[in-house]
Amino acid sequence: MLQQTVARLRPLIRPDRMWTVTNAEQAAAVRAQLPAAARKRVLTEPVGRNTAAAIGLAAIHVRHATVATL
């Protein structure tokens, strides 16, 4: 499903701008399924919580990356 999601997003978002949040157990498998450019933007949750926490973690990193490029 991850590869299918990336394929759907490619017309809208370049792989080097995609972020993925996962847990430590799945991080290696997730990176293996992503395009090379997207592998650098895999966030690993230090402790699995829930969907809201994962979205919050991603939002902080996306905001930081956006500010750094301005």
mmJSON file of the N, C-alpha and C atoms, coordinates in Angstrom:
{"data_MODEL":{"atom_site":{
"group_PDB":["ATOM","ATOM","ATOM","ATOM","ATOM","ATOM","ATOM","ATOM","ATOM","ATOM","ATOM","ATOM","ATOM","ATOM","ATOM","ATOM","ATOM","ATOM","ATOM","ATOM","ATOM","ATOM","ATOM","ATOM","ATOM","ATOM","ATOM","ATOM","ATOM","ATOM","ATOM","ATOM","ATOM","ATOM","ATOM","ATOM","ATOM","ATOM","ATOM","ATOM","ATOM","ATOM","ATOM","ATOM","ATOM","ATOM","ATOM","ATOM","ATOM","ATOM","ATOM","ATOM","ATOM","ATOM","ATOM","ATOM","ATOM","ATOM","ATOM","ATOM","ATOM","ATOM","ATOM","ATOM","ATOM","ATOM","ATOM","ATOM","ATOM","ATOM","ATOM","ATOM","ATOM","ATOM","ATOM","ATOM","ATOM","ATOM","ATOM","ATOM","ATOM","ATOM","ATOM","ATOM","ATOM","ATOM","ATOM","ATOM","ATOM","ATOM","ATOM","ATOM","ATOM","ATOM","ATOM","ATOM","ATOM","ATOM","ATOM","ATOM","ATOM","ATOM","ATOM","ATOM","ATOM","ATOM","ATOM","ATOM","ATOM","ATOM","ATOM","ATOM","ATOM","ATOM","ATOM","ATOM","ATOM","ATOM","ATOM","ATOM","ATOM","ATOM","ATOM","ATOM","ATOM","ATOM","ATOM","ATOM","ATOM","ATOM","ATOM","ATOM","ATOM","ATOM","ATOM","ATOM","ATOM","ATOM","ATOM","ATOM","ATOM","ATOM","ATOM","ATOM","ATOM","ATOM","ATOM","ATOM","ATOM","ATOM","ATOM","ATOM","ATOM","ATOM","ATOM","ATOM","ATOM","ATOM","ATOM","ATOM","ATOM","ATOM","ATOM","ATOM","ATOM","ATOM","ATOM","ATOM","ATOM","ATOM","ATOM","ATOM","ATOM","ATOM","ATOM","ATOM","ATOM","ATOM","ATOM","ATOM","ATOM","ATOM","ATOM","ATOM","ATOM","ATOM","ATOM","ATOM","ATOM","ATOM","ATOM","ATOM","ATOM","ATOM","ATOM","ATOM","ATOM","ATOM","ATOM","ATOM","ATOM","ATOM","ATOM","ATOM","ATOM","ATOM","ATOM","ATOM","ATOM","ATOM"],
"id":[1,2,3,4,5,6,7,8,9,10,11,12,13,14,15,16,17,18,19,20,21,22,23,24,25,26,27,28,29,30,31,32,33,34,35,36,37,38,39,40,41,42,43,44,45,46,47,48,49,50,51,52,53,54,55,56,57,58,59,60,61,62,63,64,65,66,67,68,69,70,71,72,73,74,75,76,77,78,79,80,81,82,83,84,85,86,87,88,89,90,91,92,93,94,95,96,97,98,99,100,101,102,103,104,105,106,107,108,109,110,111,112,113,114,115,116,117,118,119,120,121,122,123,124,125,126,127,128,129,130,131,132,133,134,135,136,137,138,139,140,141,142,143,144,145,146,147,148,149,150,151,152,153,154,155,156,157,158,159,160,161,162,163,164,165,166,167,168,169,170,171,172,173,174,175,176,177,178,179,180,181,182,183,184,185,186,187,188,189,190,191,192,193,194,195,196,197,198,199,200,201,202,203,204,205,206,207,208,209,210],
"type_symbol":["N","C","C","N","C","C","N","C","C","N","C","C","N","C","C","N","C","C","N","C","C","N","C","C","N","C","C","N","C","C","N","C","C","N","C","C","N","C","C","N","C","C","N","C","C","N","C","C","N","C","C","N","C","C","N","C","C","N","C","C","N","C","C","N","C","C","N","C","C","N","C","C","N","C","C","N","C","C","N","C","C","N","C","C","N","C","C","N","C","C","N","C","C","N","C","C","N","C","C","N","C","C","N","C","C","N","C","C","N","C","C","N","C","C","N","C","C","N","C","C","N","C","C","N","C","C","N","C","C","N","C","C","N","C","C","N","C","C","N","C","C","N","C","C","N","C","C","N","C","C","N","C","C","N","C","C","N","C","C","N","C","C","N","C","C","N","C","C","N","C","C","N","C","C","N","C","C","N","C","C","N","C","C","N","C","C","N","C","C","N","C","C","N","C","C","N","C","C","N","C","C","N","C","C","N","C","C","N","C","C"],
"label_atom_id":["N","CA","C","N","CA","C","N","CA","C","N","CA","C","N","CA","C","N","CA","C","N","CA","C","N","CA","C","N","CA","C","N","CA","C","N","CA","C","N","CA","C","N","CA","C","N","CA","C","N","CA","C","N","CA","C","N","CA","C","N","CA","C","N","CA","C","N","CA","C","N","CA","C","N","CA","C","N","CA","C","N","CA","C","N","CA","C","N","CA","C","N","CA","C","N","CA","C","N","CA","C","N","CA","C","N","CA","C","N","CA","C","N","CA","C","N","CA","C","N","CA","C","N","CA","C","N","CA","C","N","CA","C","N","CA","C","N","CA","C","N","CA","C","N","CA","C","N","CA","C","N","CA","C","N","CA","C","N","CA","C","N","CA","C","N","CA","C","N","CA","C","N","CA","C","N","CA","C","N","CA","C","N","CA","C","N","CA","C","N","CA","C","N","CA","C","N","CA","C","N","CA","C","N","CA","C","N","CA","C","N","CA","C","N","CA","C","N","CA","C","N","CA","C","N","CA","C","N","CA","C","N","CA","C","N","CA","C","N","CA","C","N","CA","C"],
"label_alt_id":[null,null,null,null,null,null,null,null,null,null,null,null,null,null,null,null,null,null,null,null,null,null,null,null,null,null,null,null,null,null,null,null,null,null,null,null,null,null,null,null,null,null,null,null,null,null,null,null,null,null,null,null,null,null,null,null,null,null,null,null,null,null,null,null,null,null,null,null,null,null,null,null,null,null,null,null,null,null,null,null,null,null,null,null,null,null,null,null,null,null,null,null,null,null,null,null,null,null,null,null,null,null,null,null,null,null,null,null,null,null,null,null,null,null,null,null,null,null,null,null,null,null,null,null,null,null,null,null,null,null,null,null,null,null,null,null,null,null,null,null,null,null,null,null,null,null,null,null,null,null,null,null,null,null,null,null,null,null,null,null,null,null,null,null,null,null,null,null,null,null,null,null,null,null,null,null,null,null,null,null,null,null,null,null,null,null,null,null,null,null,null,null,null,null,null,null,null,null,null,null,null,null,null,null,null,null,null,null,null,null],
"label_comp_id":["MET","MET","MET","LEU","LEU","LEU","GLN","GLN","GLN","GLN","GLN","GLN","THR","THR","THR","VAL","VAL","VAL","ALA","ALA","ALA","ARG","ARG","ARG","LEU","LEU","LEU","ARG","ARG","ARG","PRO","PRO","PRO","LEU","LEU","LEU","ILE","ILE","ILE","ARG","ARG","ARG","PRO","PRO","PRO","ASP","ASP","ASP","ARG","ARG","ARG","MET","MET","MET","TRP","TRP","TRP","THR","THR","THR","VAL","VAL","VAL","THR","THR","THR","ASN","ASN","ASN","ALA","ALA","ALA","GLU","GLU","GLU","GLN","GLN","GLN","ALA","ALA","ALA","ALA","ALA","ALA","ALA","ALA","ALA","VAL","VAL","VAL","ARG","ARG","ARG","ALA","ALA","ALA","GLN","GLN","GLN","LEU","LEU","LEU","PRO","PRO","PRO","ALA","ALA","ALA","ALA","ALA","ALA","ALA","ALA","ALA","ARG","ARG","ARG","LYS","LYS","LYS","ARG","ARG","ARG","VAL","VAL","VAL","LEU","LEU","LEU","THR","THR","THR","GLU","GLU","GLU","PRO","PRO","PRO","VAL","VAL","VAL","GLY","GLY","GLY","ARG","ARG","ARG","ASN","ASN","ASN","THR","THR","THR","ALA","ALA","ALA","ALA","ALA","ALA","ALA","ALA","ALA","ILE","ILE","ILE","GLY","GLY","GLY","LEU","LEU","LEU","ALA","ALA","ALA","ALA","ALA","ALA","ILE","ILE","ILE","HIS","HIS","HIS","VAL","VAL","VAL","ARG","ARG","ARG","HIS","HIS","HIS","ALA","ALA","ALA","THR","THR","THR","VAL","VAL","VAL","ALA","ALA","ALA","THR","THR","THR","LEU","LEU","LEU"],
"label_asym_id":["A","A","A","A","A","A","A","A","A","A","A","A","A","A","A","A","A","A","A","A","A","A","A","A","A","A","A","A","A","A","A","A","A","A","A","A","A","A","A","A","A","A","A","A","A","A","A","A","A","A","A","A","A","A","A","A","A","A","A","A","A","A","A","A","A","A","A","A","A","A","A","A","A","A","A","A","A","A","A","A","A","A","A","A","A","A","A","A","A","A","A","A","A","A","A","A","A","A","A","A","A","A","A","A","A","A","A","A","A","A","A","A","A","A","A","A","A","A","A","A","A","A","A","A","A","A","A","A","A","A","A","A","A","A","A","A","A","A","A","A","A","A","A","A","A","A","A","A","A","A","A","A","A","A","A","A","A","A","A","A","A","A","A","A","A","A","A","A","A","A","A","A","A","A","A","A","A","A","A","A","A","A","A","A","A","A","A","A","A","A","A","A","A","A","A","A","A","A","A","A","A","A","A","A","A","A","A","A","A","A"],
"label_entity_id":["1","1","1","1","1","1","1","1","1","1","1","1","1","1","1","1","1","1","1","1","1","1","1","1","1","1","1","1","1","1","1","1","1","1","1","1","1","1","1","1","1","1","1","1","1","1","1","1","1","1","1","1","1","1","1","1","1","1","1","1","1","1","1","1","1","1","1","1","1","1","1","1","1","1","1","1","1","1","1","1","1","1","1","1","1","1","1","1","1","1","1","1","1","1","1","1","1","1","1","1","1","1","1","1","1","1","1","1","1","1","1","1","1","1","1","1","1","1","1","1","1","1","1","1","1","1","1","1","1","1","1","1","1","1","1","1","1","1","1","1","1","1","1","1","1","1","1","1","1","1","1","1","1","1","1","1","1","1","1","1","1","1","1","1","1","1","1","1","1","1","1","1","1","1","1","1","1","1","1","1","1","1","1","1","1","1","1","1","1","1","1","1","1","1","1","1","1","1","1","1","1","1","1","1","1","1","1","1","1","1"],
"label_seq_id":[1,1,1,2,2,2,3,3,3,4,4,4,5,5,5,6,6,6,7,7,7,8,8,8,9,9,9,10,10,10,11,11,11,12,12,12,13,13,13,14,14,14,15,15,15,16,16,16,17,17,17,18,18,18,19,19,19,20,20,20,21,21,21,22,22,22,23,23,23,24,24,24,25,25,25,26,26,26,27,27,27,28,28,28,29,29,29,30,30,30,31,31,31,32,32,32,33,33,33,34,34,34,35,35,35,36,36,36,37,37,37,38,38,38,39,39,39,40,40,40,41,41,41,42,42,42,43,43,43,44,44,44,45,45,45,46,46,46,47,47,47,48,48,48,49,49,49,50,50,50,51,51,51,52,52,52,53,53,53,54,54,54,55,55,55,56,56,56,57,57,57,58,58,58,59,59,59,60,60,60,61,61,61,62,62,62,63,63,63,64,64,64,65,65,65,66,66,66,67,67,67,68,68,68,69,69,69,70,70,70],
"pdbx_PDB_ins_code":[null,null,null,null,null,null,null,null,null,null,null,null,null,null,null,null,null,null,null,null,null,null,null,null,null,null,null,null,null,null,null,null,null,null,null,null,null,null,null,null,null,null,null,null,null,null,null,null,null,null,null,null,null,null,null,null,null,null,null,null,null,null,null,null,null,null,null,null,null,null,null,null,null,null,null,null,null,null,null,null,null,null,null,null,null,null,null,null,null,null,null,null,null,null,null,null,null,null,null,null,null,null,null,null,null,null,null,null,null,null,null,null,null,null,null,null,null,null,null,null,null,null,null,null,null,null,null,null,null,null,null,null,null,null,null,null,null,null,null,null,null,null,null,null,null,null,null,null,null,null,null,null,null,null,null,null,null,null,null,null,null,null,null,null,null,null,null,null,null,null,null,null,null,null,null,null,null,null,null,null,null,null,null,null,null,null,null,null,null,null,null,null,null,null,null,null,null,null,null,null,null,null,null,null,null,null,null,null,null,null],
"Cartn_x":[0.815,0.0,0.867,2.011,2.882,3.349,3.762,4.217,3.087,1.874,0.73,0.43,0.562,0.338,1.369,2.629,3.69,3.398,2.97,2.66,1.529,0.518,-0.583,-0.134,0.816,1.28,2.29,2.988,4.058,3.656,2.462,2.098,1.956,1.754,1.526,2.747,3.53,4.646,5.882,6.988,8.249,8.683,9.285,9.717,10.647,11.466,12.363,11.633,10.313,9.499,8.502,8.507,7.597,8.174,7.3,7.667,6.865,7.491,6.827,7.136,6.127,6.313,6.004,6.892,6.706,7.318,7.199,7.834,9.199,9.978,11.35,11.387,10.414,10.393,10.208,9.498,9.182,10.023,10.887,11.623,12.448,13.171,14.008,13.151,12.054,11.168,10.519,10.153,9.546,10.546,11.778,12.805,13.037,13.018,13.26,12.174,10.983,9.872,9.738,10.458,10.335,11.338,11.041,12.035,13.25,14.41,15.654,15.557,14.951,14.86,14.013,13.044,12.146,12.71,13.734,14.298,14.923,15.339,15.962,14.938,13.67,12.622,11.682,12.263,11.48,11.694,10.621,10.681,10.299,11.11,10.847,10.38,9.19,8.665,9.502,9.941,10.715,9.879,8.608,7.664,6.355,5.834,4.564,3.438,2.687,1.572,0.267,-0.045,-1.264,-1.136,-2.16,-2.117,-1.885,-2.53,-2.38,-0.935,-0.289,1.112,2.02,1.762,2.558,2.372,1.154,0.888,1.58,1.533,2.218,3.72,4.318,5.755,6.09,5.317,5.561,5.387,4.373,4.126,5.299,5.866,7.021,8.194,8.464,9.591,9.353,8.143,7.834,7.973,7.479,7.588,9.05,9.828,11.25,11.96,11.657,12.285,11.864,10.612,10.107,10.778,10.893,11.532,13.004,13.66,15.089,15.364,14.388,14.618,14.218,13.594,13.182,14.306],
"Cartn_y":[-1.193,0.0,1.269,1.208,2.379,2.742,1.761,2.023,2.578,2.094,2.61,4.062,4.381,5.75,6.689,6.273,7.09,7.304,6.264,6.382,7.382,7.391,8.356,9.782,9.937,11.27,11.869,11.027,11.515,12.638,12.625,13.758,15.081,15.005,16.198,16.633,15.655,15.933,15.181,15.89,15.227,14.314,13.167,12.247,12.889,13.856,14.492,15.44,15.616,16.447,15.618,14.295,13.415,13.068,13.012,12.615,11.373,10.466,9.254,9.106,8.803,8.566,7.105,6.459,5.053,4.769,3.543,3.177,2.545,2.371,1.866,0.465,-0.363,-1.733,-1.791,-0.834,-0.867,0.093,0.867,1.907,1.354,0.283,-0.279,-0.769,-1.436,-1.94,-0.789,0.269,1.439,2.089,2.306,2.918,2.094,0.789,-0.093,0.043,0.455,0.562,1.946,2.914,4.29,4.58,5.554,6.001,6.556,6.485,6.905,8.305,9.237,10.627,10.753,9.879,9.959,9.244,8.441,7.679,8.575,9.759,10.686,11.331,11.219,11.892,10.898,9.89,8.941,9.292,9.639,9.956,8.716,8.397,7.236,7.718,7.327,7.707,7.055,7.825,7.228,6.248,6.577,5.711,5.78,4.633,4.61,5.093,6.07,6.597,6.357,7.268,7.135,8.021,8.047,8.806,10.293,10.869,12.304,12.653,11.839,12.092,11.997,11.035,10.89,12.099,12.593,13.781,15.0,15.118,16.222,16.187,15.02,14.868,15.28,14.808,15.157,16.653,17.255,18.687,19.52,19.141,19.861,19.777,18.599,18.426,19.14,19.067,19.755,21.257,21.775,23.217,23.632,22.854,23.156,23.134,22.145,22.033,23.192,23.623,24.722,26.034,26.284,27.512,27.527,26.375,26.292,26.599,26.377,26.614,28.016,28.791,30.157,31.123],
"Cartn_z":[0.0,0.0,0.0,0.653,0.684,-0.717,-1.488,-2.852,-3.711,-3.527,-4.27,-3.885,-2.615,-2.159,-2.767,-2.774,-3.377,-4.862,-5.543,-6.974,-7.215,-6.339,-6.481,-6.196,-5.292,-4.921,-5.89,-6.636,-7.514,-8.462,-9.044,-9.91,-9.14,-7.838,-7.029,-6.209,-5.759,-4.84,-5.313,-5.433,-5.8,-4.651,-4.962,-3.902,-2.868,-3.28,-2.312,-1.363,-1.559,-0.673,0.152,-0.042,0.689,2.056,3.054,4.405,4.773,5.494,5.964,7.447,8.237,9.67,9.939,10.681,11.008,12.373,12.818,14.083,13.815,14.846,14.703,14.092,14.425,13.911,12.401,11.825,10.396,9.558,10.174,9.455,8.291,8.498,7.424,6.26,6.555,5.501,4.741,5.456,4.811,3.867,4.332,3.472,2.208,2.341,1.188,0.123,0.508,-0.435,-1.062,-0.532,-1.02,-2.125,-2.986,-3.959,-3.211,-3.829,-3.168,-2.579,-3.3,-2.831,-1.568,-1.378,-0.223,1.0,0.834,1.961,3.019,2.626,3.573,4.496,4.158,4.914,5.594,6.191,6.981,8.446,9.12,10.539,11.327,12.304,13.142,14.505,14.871,16.178,17.268,18.249,19.332,20.145,20.307,21.009,20.247,19.823,19.11,20.013,19.549,20.338,19.582,18.696,17.909,16.673,15.882,14.636,14.88,15.861,16.125,16.477,17.272,17.632,16.404,15.537,14.313,13.405,13.293,12.472,13.081,14.381,15.049,14.824,14.945,14.692,13.266,12.309,10.906,10.681,11.282,11.097,11.599,12.723,13.261,12.294,11.782,10.855,9.524,9.005,7.748,7.936,9.021,9.301,9.407,10.12,10.275,8.913,8.096,6.775,5.878,5.999,5.182,5.581,6.851,7.338,6.955,7.019,6.697,5.232,4.343,2.915,2.486,3.375,3.002,3.048],
"occupancy":[1.0,1.0,1.0,1.0,1.0,1.0,1.0,1.0,1.0,1.0,1.0,1.0,1.0,1.0,1.0,1.0,1.0,1.0,1.0,1.0,1.0,1.0,1.0,1.0,1.0,1.0,1.0,1.0,1.0,1.0,1.0,1.0,1.0,1.0,1.0,1.0,1.0,1.0,1.0,1.0,1.0,1.0,1.0,1.0,1.0,1.0,1.0,1.0,1.0,1.0,1.0,1.0,1.0,1.0,1.0,1.0,1.0,1.0,1.0,1.0,1.0,1.0,1.0,1.0,1.0,1.0,1.0,1.0,1.0,1.0,1.0,1.0,1.0,1.0,1.0,1.0,1.0,1.0,1.0,1.0,1.0,1.0,1.0,1.0,1.0,1.0,1.0,1.0,1.0,1.0,1.0,1.0,1.0,1.0,1.0,1.0,1.0,1.0,1.0,1.0,1.0,1.0,1.0,1.0,1.0,1.0,1.0,1.0,1.0,1.0,1.0,1.0,1.0,1.0,1.0,1.0,1.0,1.0,1.0,1.0,1.0,1.0,1.0,1.0,1.0,1.0,1.0,1.0,1.0,1.0,1.0,1.0,1.0,1.0,1.0,1.0,1.0,1.0,1.0,1.0,1.0,1.0,1.0,1.0,1.0,1.0,1.0,1.0,1.0,1.0,1.0,1.0,1.0,1.0,1.0,1.0,1.0,1.0,1.0,1.0,1.0,1.0,1.0,1.0,1.0,1.0,1.0,1.0,1.0,1.0,1.0,1.0,1.0,1.0,1.0,1.0,1.0,1.0,1.0,1.0,1.0,1.0,1.0,1.0,1.0,1.0,1.0,1.0,1.0,1.0,1.0,1.0,1.0,1.0,1.0,1.0,1.0,1.0,1.0,1.0,1.0,1.0,1.0,1.0,1.0,1.0,1.0,1.0,1.0,1.0],
"B_iso_or_equiv":[0.0,0.0,0.0,0.0,0.0,0.0,0.0,0.0,0.0,0.0,0.0,0.0,0.0,0.0,0.0,0.0,0.0,0.0,0.0,0.0,0.0,0.0,0.0,0.0,0.0,0.0,0.0,0.0,0.0,0.0,0.0,0.0,0.0,0.0,0.0,0.0,0.0,0.0,0.0,0.0,0.0,0.0,0.0,0.0,0.0,0.0,0.0,0.0,0.0,0.0,0.0,0.0,0.0,0.0,0.0,0.0,0.0,0.0,0.0,0.0,0.0,0.0,0.0,0.0,0.0,0.0,0.0,0.0,0.0,0.0,0.0,0.0,0.0,0.0,0.0,0.0,0.0,0.0,0.0,0.0,0.0,0.0,0.0,0.0,0.0,0.0,0.0,0.0,0.0,0.0,0.0,0.0,0.0,0.0,0.0,0.0,0.0,0.0,0.0,0.0,0.0,0.0,0.0,0.0,0.0,0.0,0.0,0.0,0.0,0.0,0.0,0.0,0.0,0.0,0.0,0.0,0.0,0.0,0.0,0.0,0.0,0.0,0.0,0.0,0.0,0.0,0.0,0.0,0.0,0.0,0.0,0.0,0.0,0.0,0.0,0.0,0.0,0.0,0.0,0.0,0.0,0.0,0.0,0.0,0.0,0.0,0.0,0.0,0.0,0.0,0.0,0.0,0.0,0.0,0.0,0.0,0.0,0.0,0.0,0.0,0.0,0.0,0.0,0.0,0.0,0.0,0.0,0.0,0.0,0.0,0.0,0.0,0.0,0.0,0.0,0.0,0.0,0.0,0.0,0.0,0.0,0.0,0.0,0.0,0.0,0.0,0.0,0.0,0.0,0.0,0.0,0.0,0.0,0.0,0.0,0.0,0.0,0.0,0.0,0.0,0.0,0.0,0.0,0.0,0.0,0.0,0.0,0.0,0.0,0.0],
"pdbx_formal_charge":[null,null,null,null,null,null,null,null,null,null,null,null,null,null,null,null,null,null,null,null,null,null,null,null,null,null,null,null,null,null,null,null,null,null,null,null,null,null,null,null,null,null,null,null,null,null,null,null,null,null,null,null,null,null,null,null,null,null,null,null,null,null,null,null,null,null,null,null,null,null,null,null,null,null,null,null,null,null,null,null,null,null,null,null,null,null,null,null,null,null,null,null,null,null,null,null,null,null,null,null,null,null,null,null,null,null,null,null,null,null,null,null,null,null,null,null,null,null,null,null,null,null,null,null,null,null,null,null,null,null,null,null,null,null,null,null,null,null,null,null,null,null,null,null,null,null,null,null,null,null,null,null,null,null,null,null,null,null,null,null,null,null,null,null,null,null,null,null,null,null,null,null,null,null,null,null,null,null,null,null,null,null,null,null,null,null,null,null,null,null,null,null,null,null,null,null,null,null,null,null,null,null,null,null,null,null,null,null,null,null],
"auth_seq_id":[1,1,1,2,2,2,3,3,3,4,4,4,5,5,5,6,6,6,7,7,7,8,8,8,9,9,9,10,10,10,11,11,11,12,12,12,13,13,13,14,14,14,15,15,15,16,16,16,17,17,17,18,18,18,19,19,19,20,20,20,21,21,21,22,22,22,23,23,23,24,24,24,25,25,25,26,26,26,27,27,27,28,28,28,29,29,29,30,30,30,31,31,31,32,32,32,33,33,33,34,34,34,35,35,35,36,36,36,37,37,37,38,38,38,39,39,39,40,40,40,41,41,41,42,42,42,43,43,43,44,44,44,45,45,45,46,46,46,47,47,47,48,48,48,49,49,49,50,50,50,51,51,51,52,52,52,53,53,53,54,54,54,55,55,55,56,56,56,57,57,57,58,58,58,59,59,59,60,60,60,61,61,61,62,62,62,63,63,63,64,64,64,65,65,65,66,66,66,67,67,67,68,68,68,69,69,69,70,70,70],
"auth_comp_id":["MET","MET","MET","LEU","LEU","LEU","GLN","GLN","GLN","GLN","GLN","GLN","THR","THR","THR","VAL","VAL","VAL","ALA","ALA","ALA","ARG","ARG","ARG","LEU","LEU","LEU","ARG","ARG","ARG","PRO","PRO","PRO","LEU","LEU","LEU","ILE","ILE","ILE","ARG","ARG","ARG","PRO","PRO","PRO","ASP","ASP","ASP","ARG","ARG","ARG","MET","MET","MET","TRP","TRP","TRP","THR","THR","THR","VAL","VAL","VAL","THR","THR","THR","ASN","ASN","ASN","ALA","ALA","ALA","GLU","GLU","GLU","GLN","GLN","GLN","ALA","ALA","ALA","ALA","ALA","ALA","ALA","ALA","ALA","VAL","VAL","VAL","ARG","ARG","ARG","ALA","ALA","ALA","GLN","GLN","GLN","LEU","LEU","LEU","PRO","PRO","PRO","ALA","ALA","ALA","ALA","ALA","ALA","ALA","ALA","ALA","ARG","ARG","ARG","LYS","LYS","LYS","ARG","ARG","ARG","VAL","VAL","VAL","LEU","LEU","LEU","THR","THR","THR","GLU","GLU","GLU","PRO","PRO","PRO","VAL","VAL","VAL","GLY","GLY","GLY","ARG","ARG","ARG","ASN","ASN","ASN","THR","THR","THR","ALA","ALA","ALA","ALA","ALA","ALA","ALA","ALA","ALA","ILE","ILE","ILE","GLY","GLY","GLY","LEU","LEU","LEU","ALA","ALA","ALA","ALA","ALA","ALA","ILE","ILE","ILE","HIS","HIS","HIS","VAL","VAL","VAL","ARG","ARG","ARG","HIS","HIS","HIS","ALA","ALA","ALA","THR","THR","THR","VAL","VAL","VAL","ALA","ALA","ALA","THR","THR","THR","LEU","LEU","LEU"],
"auth_asym_id":["A","A","A","A","A","A","A","A","A","A","A","A","A","A","A","A","A","A","A","A","A","A","A","A","A","A","A","A","A","A","A","A","A","A","A","A","A","A","A","A","A","A","A","A","A","A","A","A","A","A","A","A","A","A","A","A","A","A","A","A","A","A","A","A","A","A","A","A","A","A","A","A","A","A","A","A","A","A","A","A","A","A","A","A","A","A","A","A","A","A","A","A","A","A","A","A","A","A","A","A","A","A","A","A","A","A","A","A","A","A","A","A","A","A","A","A","A","A","A","A","A","A","A","A","A","A","A","A","A","A","A","A","A","A","A","A","A","A","A","A","A","A","A","A","A","A","A","A","A","A","A","A","A","A","A","A","A","A","A","A","A","A","A","A","A","A","A","A","A","A","A","A","A","A","A","A","A","A","A","A","A","A","A","A","A","A","A","A","A","A","A","A","A","A","A","A","A","A","A","A","A","A","A","A","A","A","A","A","A","A"],
"auth_atom_id":["N","CA","C","N","CA","C","N","CA","C","N","CA","C","N","CA","C","N","CA","C","N","CA","C","N","CA","C","N","CA","C","N","CA","C","N","CA","C","N","CA","C","N","CA","C","N","CA","C","N","CA","C","N","CA","C","N","CA","C","N","CA","C","N","CA","C","N","CA","C","N","CA","C","N","CA","C","N","CA","C","N","CA","C","N","CA","C","N","CA","C","N","CA","C","N","CA","C","N","CA","C","N","CA","C","N","CA","C","N","CA","C","N","CA","C","N","CA","C","N","CA","C","N","CA","C","N","CA","C","N","CA","C","N","CA","C","N","CA","C","N","CA","C","N","CA","C","N","CA","C","N","CA","C","N","CA","C","N","CA","C","N","CA","C","N","CA","C","N","CA","C","N","CA","C","N","CA","C","N","CA","C","N","CA","C","N","CA","C","N","CA","C","N","CA","C","N","CA","C","N","CA","C","N","CA","C","N","CA","C","N","CA","C","N","CA","C","N","CA","C","N","CA","C","N","CA","C","N","CA","C","N","CA","C","N","CA","C","N","CA","C","N","CA","C"],
"pdbx_PDB_model_num":[1,1,1,1,1,1,1,1,1,1,1,1,1,1,1,1,1,1,1,1,1,1,1,1,1,1,1,1,1,1,1,1,1,1,1,1,1,1,1,1,1,1,1,1,1,1,1,1,1,1,1,1,1,1,1,1,1,1,1,1,1,1,1,1,1,1,1,1,1,1,1,1,1,1,1,1,1,1,1,1,1,1,1,1,1,1,1,1,1,1,1,1,1,1,1,1,1,1,1,1,1,1,1,1,1,1,1,1,1,1,1,1,1,1,1,1,1,1,1,1,1,1,1,1,1,1,1,1,1,1,1,1,1,1,1,1,1,1,1,1,1,1,1,1,1,1,1,1,1,1,1,1,1,1,1,1,1,1,1,1,1,1,1,1,1,1,1,1,1,1,1,1,1,1,1,1,1,1,1,1,1,1,1,1,1,1,1,1,1,1,1,1,1,1,1,1,1,1,1,1,1,1,1,1,1,1,1,1,1,1]
}}}
